[in-house]
Amino acid sequence: MDYNPVLPEVQANPYPYYTALRRDNPVAWVEPLQCWAISRYDDVDFALRNPQIFSSANWLGQSIGDLNPAPEVPWMIETDPPDHSRLRKLVSKGFTPRMVSRLEQRIRAIASELLAAARTRPDTDFVRDFSGAFPVIVIAEMLGVEPARRIDFKRWSDNIVRGTGRPASEAERAEVRATNAEMRAYFHQAIADRRKAPREDLLTALVQAEEERQTLTADEVLAMAMLVLLAGNETTMNLLSNTVLALLAHPAQMARVRGDRALIPKLIEEMLRYDSPVQIVFRRTTQAVELSGKVVPANGVVFILIGSANRDERKFPDPDRFDIDRDASEHLAFGFGTHFCLGAQLARLEAKVGLEELFAACPPFAVDQQRVQRISSVLLRGIKHLPLKFAA
Ligand code: HEM
């Protein structure tokens, strides 16, 4: 059973491949991609905890090249300490728990509005009508994008995600470059406006963030806005869609959660473990390192299989069973350590509010299994089309 995350059969269901890797080849050389794949919980945990051995530098910028609107500024996610520490300290000032929890009411209103429209459609697609739209609107709201520019913001986001998701054609690249120019102009103006007249939003917080007399430049604020847009959209969308699909496959657990919404936070943690929206993060080794008895040489590209670590039988008993009663709290779906997901609290809040509103506002639903379509992605696990039928 050869593991290669580019293959459609692996993307359709990577879990049997992960089981085989963990058992037979926990530090596997993936010849077609010229990289190492590590699959056991303890090895994944070790790699995430040791950025001095497993470096994040430069992989993302290189992979998207001219699709990056501020190419001269590295994105936080592709930097190592100490550069990372400086950016993270500054950005965290904008991403405070207070900032996130202040959004709850607006998040609820956005969810409820989208669901009210979705449930009355004759052909509801949960992804098109809810999970695909919800996180983008929330991020626009959080950054402080005016309601009149939300449609532009959604278009920018869609174009950029399309451009980074797979090898793009020349026409697509041209479209992404045009999007970048538009987005850059918008944000530079918005940043200048915030300097003159601060508001209660993330853009203002980023503009004002200061640490030891250092601040973020306009391009660094733009790069951060882009990173938040890319990192926070499809991931949260997939978490919501994966949850609905898993509940439909486990009707007894669906009934329990419908009956007792206090179970939703446990459901979300189990979902993050069971079908992690981000399956892989990348690193490059700065020195030779031994994992599970095998040596990965220096300068090796390493695929860290988070999705497999979260199914490791050494950590989670009977890992392929979806069970909202289990303790899934040590899953690694948001990464760990230095680069631990900056938006984890926001993602959890969006998922909780989204599901609460779904159960409150919508009657029971069934899925048209024939028309469910998974996204094709090396990194992400999620759903492209999820057609639902609501009970009368
Ligand atoms: C279910 C939803 C989400 C999942 C599964 C997820 C997953 C992850 C993972 C695995 C990482 C670590 C990457 C690495 O170690 O290389 C990460 C980092 C990050 N995430 Fe998320 N994420 C989610 C939602 C969000 C949201 C909503 C935002 C922002 C609005 C966000 C912003 C970020 C940022 C900025 C980083 C980089 C942190 C750093 O480099 O220090 N994420 N996320």
Residues whose N, C-alpha, C, O or C-beta is under 5 A from the ligand:
A	BS01	HEM	M76 I77 L227 V228 A231 G232 T235 T236 L239 P277 V278 V281 L332 A333 F334 G335 T338 H339 F340 C341 L342 G343 A344 L346 A347
